[in-house]
């Protein structure tokens, strides 16, 4: 079996730099030039340093005070284990589009079972190129290595000495060349082996099993056997959660909402890709803006119908920001989607697909109006259970459904689009009669009883009128047809 391991040596740093490169961190022209480091949880030492920081002498392992003395305007991000695990899960979600059997190794590694992918992709080279291309698009640094066991691939990748190959002899050779300090043994075992004059993993694996069992603990022996593949090492496959969750962290606070649109554009682009991959849409986004000294700002973005386009979501957010300016600088933002809708096949009247989708245009217009005026500002006509035309409709909140552009159902009586506020007497005899009579009788329950026979008639002017004869009062016009 063949395994591929991806080790992200500075995942949190790449994640923050990616948000910075989106252009939205501070809105300044030189925001990309600022040096950035990630410090340990205690804030004492440097864990990761960006290229700009390293160019000025800042190195991992250096004390923070020393780094600040070298770069007084150094941007600092604190390591957060839970946040790193979330970022790793985001990368696994991306990788799941290319491979099904994935195992998470928090906080900075992903394991992929690649043996079953070779036939699908046409070989390991194609798999590696697919991964590298996607890593480049996501602006991530990863060390890849293959191995005939999960632990072998992991150790080679983390040491930065692995290669992507299907040759078992080459994989065994690069595993044997690993120094013991890269095998992740406990300090006591490492010291004991070094006192025996052993410095590389291959030297340890050449010792007889009885000698290893005598000198090492049972746990260490089992660990070495899992590296070699002589002991089973089952992996728990990871499955993506049924929701979308992306967070952008900023090394410097964003003071204006315009600066949030750049990272949101990138995240919404990933949301569009995710929805297209799922073959689903959504009508609800949850956006949380985190502030340093204030409660988070929570925004709910609703569309009038199913949507997946990043540009449509971004336009709604732009309108919302115009209506609600930031109450405080933003340190990070979180965009999540938990409601997914089935995507219906689009129907086009044009063989070449050039006819615009009226449903899409309708929902875009309604969504923008609601974002600018408020969700309750728009209303629509709805039917009411009353046969009398003047009482057969009412206004209601806009329903979140696709508009219908089809023809009327067969057998349903024709109704004019222009219904008069109140009927007025018919002054002339129609030239032609097209339908009728349609009898409407009701209203006895509220004291406004009607008893009418309706017709569609053409007047001398050529207009089509909806007329009725009241059994008591004569003939009236109640509406006009277009």
C-alpha atoms as one frame of an Amber mdcrd trajectory, in Angstrom:
protein
   0.000   0.000   0.000   1.193   3.502  -0.838   0.750   6.534   1.420   1.393
  10.241   0.804   1.936  12.587   3.720   1.683  16.393   3.497   3.493  18.283
   6.237   2.767  22.015   6.592   5.827  23.442   8.374   4.229  26.862   9.052
   0.518  26.433   8.464  -0.688  29.265  10.705   1.812  31.694   9.204   0.763
  30.746   5.661  -2.875  31.192   6.630  -2.328  34.726   7.947  -0.104  35.688
   5.018  -2.751  34.452   2.653  -5.286  36.812   4.217  -2.709  39.594   3.935
  -2.047  38.883   0.268  -5.769  39.111  -0.375  -5.245  42.832   0.126  -7.565
  43.371   3.031  -5.391  43.541   6.097  -4.825  47.227   6.475  -5.514  48.769
   3.103  -2.032  50.237   2.955   0.172  49.856  -0.060   3.042  48.407   1.952
   1.000  45.892   3.969   2.719  43.019   2.164   6.130  44.302   3.173   5.555
  44.154   6.922   7.382  41.445   8.842   5.199  38.872  10.602   6.024  36.191
  13.158   4.093  33.561  15.075   5.077  33.268  18.734   4.413  30.452  21.181
   1.419  30.608  23.511   3.494  32.202  26.293   4.644  34.895  23.889   8.335
  34.418  24.710   9.834  32.781  21.622   9.432  32.872  17.848   7.951  29.750
  16.287   7.542  30.874  12.668   8.845  33.882  10.744   7.835  35.148   7.324
  10.487  35.848   4.626  10.407  39.600   5.330  11.182  38.925   8.999  13.963
  36.444   8.206  15.545  38.924   5.808  15.907  41.313   8.760  17.538  38.720
  11.006  14.519  37.231  12.800  14.743  33.448  13.079  12.556  30.714  14.647
  13.646  29.985  18.205  14.706  33.567  18.819  13.398  35.411  21.868  10.592
  37.845  21.062  12.411  40.727  22.739  15.414  40.174  20.498  13.203  40.042
  17.414  11.496  43.335  18.342  14.866  44.982  18.829  15.723  43.983  15.264
  12.307  44.884  13.782  10.488  47.434  15.984   7.292  47.301  13.840   7.134
  43.513  13.886   3.586  42.112  13.469   2.913  39.328  15.984   0.428  36.454
  15.930   0.094  34.060  18.870   0.003  30.319  18.296  -3.376  28.746  19.006
  -3.696  24.950  18.951  -7.444  24.920  18.401  -7.172  27.467  15.603  -4.420
  25.449  13.937  -6.642  22.369  14.035  -9.433  24.340  12.353  -7.057  25.495
   9.625  -5.877  21.911   9.127  -9.482  20.780   8.765  -9.956  23.459   6.097
  -7.032  22.001   4.148  -8.466  18.491   4.547 -11.756  19.750   3.170  -9.929
  21.031   0.102  -7.953  17.782  -0.286 -11.140  15.730  -0.005 -12.068  16.927
  -3.508  -9.082  14.994  -4.849  -8.824  12.044  -2.454 -11.340  10.209  -0.275
  -9.151   8.407   2.283  -7.643  11.195   4.396  -6.395  11.118   7.975  -5.706
  14.231  10.027  -2.495  14.479  12.024  -2.938  17.688  14.053  -1.688  20.299
  14.067   0.178  20.305  10.757  -0.167  17.085   8.758  -2.488  15.217   6.395
  -2.129  11.576   5.384  -3.584  10.308   2.092  -3.963   6.705   0.978  -2.618
   7.034  -2.572  -2.498   3.440  -3.749  -6.117   3.464  -4.892  -5.652   6.875
  -6.591  -2.929   5.843  -9.025  -5.322   4.219 -11.467  -7.708   7.168 -11.238
  -5.033   9.812 -11.881  -2.751   7.761 -14.080   0.172   7.391 -11.708   1.861
   9.016  -8.730   3.326  11.832 -10.833  -0.152  13.074 -11.750  -1.246  12.856
  -8.103   1.748  14.899  -6.973   1.183  17.518  -9.679  -2.482  17.841  -8.699
  -1.551  18.407  -5.071   1.227  20.856  -5.920  -0.993  22.904  -8.208  -3.692
  23.198  -5.561  -1.103  24.078  -2.895   0.181  26.856  -5.114  -3.331  28.227
  -5.594  -3.913  28.195  -1.843  -0.492  29.779  -1.229   0.548  27.021   1.172
   3.926  25.440   1.798   3.897  21.652   2.208   6.544  18.958   2.278   5.367
  15.746   0.601   6.727  12.252   0.917   5.590   8.735   0.153   5.960   5.643
   2.276   4.850   2.031   2.378   3.450   2.670   5.869   1.675   5.737   7.285
   4.416   6.415   9.833   7.175   6.039   7.256   5.560   8.658   5.015   4.957
  10.957   7.975   8.521  10.830   9.322  10.099  11.381   5.906   7.839  14.324
   5.145   8.365  16.009   8.512  12.121  15.649   8.160  11.964  17.369   4.776
  13.994  14.552   3.234  11.243  12.541   1.599  10.531  12.023  -2.071   7.404
  11.059  -3.976   8.209   7.660  -5.447   6.585   4.262  -5.852   9.910   2.430
  -5.688   9.889   0.479  -2.426  13.700   0.294  -2.279  13.996   4.075  -2.555
  11.363   4.577   0.156  13.198   2.135   2.430  16.524   3.870   1.733  15.242
   7.371   2.570  13.602   5.998   5.714  16.864   4.334   6.804  18.767   7.589
   6.345  16.596   9.483   8.835  18.489  10.636  11.935  17.069   9.308  15.189
  16.298  12.865  16.246  13.686  12.963  13.456  11.978   9.687  14.419   9.990
  11.306  17.277  11.229   8.967  20.004  10.997   9.937  23.650  14.127  11.488
  25.185  14.968   8.452  27.329  14.880   6.021  24.395  16.788   8.423  22.170
  19.552   8.807  24.766  19.808   5.038  25.239  20.160   4.395  21.502  22.707
   7.173  21.071  24.826   5.666  23.879  24.862   2.439  21.855  26.406   4.422
  18.984  23.240   4.428  16.874  22.466   7.661  15.033  20.119   6.670  12.164
  16.870   4.760  11.936  18.307   2.209   9.513  20.885   1.162  12.103  18.161
   0.487  14.639  16.021  -1.490  12.183  18.998  -3.762  11.404  19.196  -4.968
  15.006  17.630  -8.365  15.735  14.071  -8.237  17.066  15.151 -10.043  20.277
  17.837  -7.432  20.916  15.358  -4.583  20.374  12.830  -6.183  22.690  15.488
  -6.568  25.364  16.740  -2.976  25.190  13.541  -1.012  24.378  10.128  -0.750
  25.971   7.186  -2.601  24.466   5.600   0.672  23.306   8.770   1.782  21.526
   9.143  -1.629  19.911   5.534  -1.491  18.670   6.168   2.008  17.329   9.217
   0.862  15.339   7.264  -2.128  14.010   4.501   0.167  12.750   7.152   2.218
  10.944   8.478  -0.925   9.259   5.034  -2.350   8.532   5.422  -5.532  10.568
   2.620  -4.435  12.910  -0.820  -3.205  11.740  -1.394   0.537  11.869  -5.073
   1.163  11.014  -6.002   4.734  10.138  -9.254   6.495  10.979 -10.584   8.125
   7.789 -11.755  11.726   8.060 -15.070  12.866   6.645 -15.881  16.531   5.978
 -18.625  18.057   8.127 -21.839  19.079   6.400 -21.173  22.782   6.692 -18.851
  25.450   5.332 -16.646  27.359   7.766 -13.796  29.721   6.873 -11.932  32.197
   9.060  -9.592  35.004   8.096  -7.165  36.266  10.766  -5.502  39.654  10.483
  -2.128  40.538  11.970  -3.306  44.161  12.062  -6.839  45.359  12.760  -9.043
  46.465   9.870 -10.752  49.764  10.583 -12.915  50.174   7.453 -15.424  47.756
   5.988 -13.940  48.244   2.516 -10.854  46.380   3.722 -12.990  43.332   4.583
 -14.170  42.871   1.018 -10.792  41.576  -0.177 -10.536  38.549   2.141 -14.286
  37.983   1.779 -13.875  37.823  -1.993 -11.384  34.982  -1.586 -13.524  33.106
   0.953 -16.664  33.503  -1.135 -14.755  32.171  -4.128 -13.958  29.053  -2.109
 -17.613  28.858  -1.058 -18.666  28.956  -4.713 -16.228  26.156  -5.514 -17.516
  24.163  -2.550 -21.150  24.605  -3.585 -20.379  23.655  -7.181 -18.550  20.579
  -5.943 -21.543  19.650  -3.767 -23.979  20.513  -6.581 -25.924  22.540  -4.025
 -26.884  26.156  -3.330 -27.619  28.181  -0.222 -29.757  31.151   0.744 -28.170
  32.086   4.068 -24.685  33.212   5.146 -23.503  33.836   8.706 -20.745  36.421
   9.073 -19.076  37.110  12.425 -16.695  40.065  12.817 -14.469  39.769  15.874
 -13.268  42.914  17.667 -10.538  43.327  20.232 -12.504  45.173  22.925 -16.127
  44.749  21.809 -18.626  41.975  21.421 -18.542  40.293  17.997 -20.719  41.719
  15.245 -23.010  39.078  13.779 -24.531  39.565  10.344 -26.950  37.272   8.602
 -27.066  37.587   4.828 -30.206  36.201   3.180 -30.999  35.831  -0.494 -34.477
  35.600  -1.955 -33.696  32.205  -3.469 -31.029  29.562  -3.933 -27.665  31.088
  -4.841 -24.056  29.979  -5.296 -22.277  32.858  -7.106 -19.507  34.565  -5.143
 -20.107  37.923  -6.841 -23.783  37.914  -5.831 -22.903  37.266  -2.177 -20.145
  39.899  -2.240 -22.523  42.544  -3.601 -25.004  41.834  -0.776 -22.215  42.158
   1.789 -21.071  45.423   0.232 -24.599  46.824   0.525 -24.898  45.599   4.119
 -21.612  47.268   5.069 -22.876  50.535   3.556 -25.948  50.329   5.760 -24.068
  49.236   8.909 -20.549  50.719   9.301 -18.061  48.952  11.553 -18.514  49.717
  15.241 -14.884  48.822  16.015 -11.732  47.581  14.224 -11.910  43.927  13.141
  -9.285  41.403  14.219 -10.732  38.411  12.338 -13.846  37.318  10.505 -15.685
  34.012  10.210 -17.990  33.078   7.350 -20.119  29.962   7.749 -22.915  28.233
   5.864 -25.041  25.542   7.444 -28.082  25.580   5.198 -27.753  23.883   1.819
 -30.418  23.649  -0.883 -30.842  21.254  -3.756 -29.699  22.752  -7.026 -32.303
  22.572  -9.775 -31.233  22.211 -13.377 -31.468  25.529 -15.157 -33.905  25.768
 -18.073 -32.816  27.898 -21.010 -34.895  28.802 -24.059 -31.754  29.169 -26.150
 -30.056  26.128 -27.645 -26.690  27.825 -27.090 -27.524  28.760 -23.502 -27.372
  32.488 -24.179 -30.811  33.348 -22.830 -30.473  34.872 -19.339 -32.033  32.978
 -16.455 -35.050  35.016 -15.344 -35.172  33.284 -11.965 -31.532  34.212 -11.286
 -32.065  37.838 -12.299 -35.226  38.040 -10.180 -33.550  36.660  -7.066 -30.547
  38.938  -7.540 -32.784  42.013  -7.713 -34.876  40.994  -4.691 -31.806  40.102
  -2.618 -30.193  43.497  -3.288 -33.375  45.384  -2.440 -33.755  43.462   0.811
 -30.110  44.044   1.708 -30.504  47.784   1.188 -34.057  48.336   2.515 -34.447
  45.491   5.008 -35.953  42.026   4.743 -39.438  43.243   5.793 -39.528  46.199
   3.392 -40.719  44.159   0.385 -44.114  42.499   0.092 -45.911  40.439  -2.495
 -49.491  39.665  -3.415 -50.903  36.450  -2.027 -54.258  34.756  -2.625 -56.944
  34.754   0.039 -59.784  32.257   0.420 -62.533  34.489  -0.961 -64.260  34.231
  -4.336 -65.025  37.956  -4.561 -62.263  39.486  -6.759 -61.837  42.612  -4.631
 -61.313  40.428  -1.537 -59.398  37.529  -3.133 -55.884  38.890  -2.515 -53.786
  40.363   0.249 -50.189  41.469   0.846 -47.672  39.216   2.589 -43.962  39.001
   3.239 -41.892  38.042   0.225 -41.660  34.267   0.033 -38.250  32.678  -0.578
 -39.107  30.653  -3.653 -38.360  30.760  -7.333 -40.541  32.957  -9.451 -42.730
  31.162 -11.975 -42.758  32.295 -15.574 -44.934  29.574 -17.048 -48.428  29.924
 -18.444 -51.569  29.622 -16.421 -52.833  26.196 -15.582 -55.422  24.843 -17.956
 -58.987  25.090 -16.691 -58.283  28.054 -14.400 -60.527  31.111 -15.076 -58.785
  34.043 -16.753 -58.267  37.103 -14.576 -57.186  40.585 -15.681 -53.866  41.981
 -14.482 -55.514  45.375 -13.998 -58.300  45.057 -11.455 -60.127  48.321 -10.786
 -60.290  49.590  -7.225 -64.081  49.579  -7.521 -66.333  48.577 -10.464 -67.957
  51.311 -12.527 -71.043  51.068 -14.774 -70.647  49.779 -18.344 -71.634  52.654
 -20.666 -71.765  50.831 -24.031 -72.751  47.525 -25.533 -69.715  45.292 -26.233
 -68.889  44.398 -29.840 -67.927  40.801 -29.008 -68.146  38.281 -26.199 -65.298
  35.809 -25.625 -66.107  33.895 -22.456 -68.690  33.615 -19.749 -70.700  33.550
 -17.815 -68.645  32.790 -14.686 -70.867  33.065 -11.667 -69.441  34.395  -8.389
 -71.691  34.483  -5.354 -70.558  35.097  -1.793 -69.991  37.581   0.987 -73.053
  36.704   3.010 -70.845  36.201   6.066 -69.669  39.840   6.301 -72.713  41.740
   4.998 -71.136  42.519   1.554 -72.854  39.858  -0.493 -72.374  39.768  -4.269
 -74.177  37.763  -6.952 -72.495  38.325 -10.326 -72.033  36.754 -13.753 -68.637
  37.676 -15.268 -67.731  37.869 -18.996 -64.725  38.815 -21.103 -65.925  41.293
 -23.710 -64.408  43.523 -26.362 -65.550  47.134 -26.461 -65.816  49.386 -29.504
 -62.363  50.844 -28.757 -60.817  47.365 -29.027 -60.138  46.988 -25.284 -60.735
  43.664 -23.584 -62.791  44.242 -20.452 -63.763  42.011 -17.570 -67.437  42.857
 -17.086 -70.160  41.456 -14.898 -73.910  41.693 -14.580 -75.187  42.207 -11.070
 -78.636  40.709 -10.613 -79.737  43.887  -8.850 -77.776  46.799 -10.293 -76.982
  46.047 -13.959 -73.702  45.872 -15.941 -70.244  46.929 -14.650 -66.589  46.944
 -15.727 -64.274  45.371 -13.081 -60.927  45.102 -14.866 -58.913  45.327 -18.094
 -56.847  42.739 -19.943 -53.545  43.710 -21.519
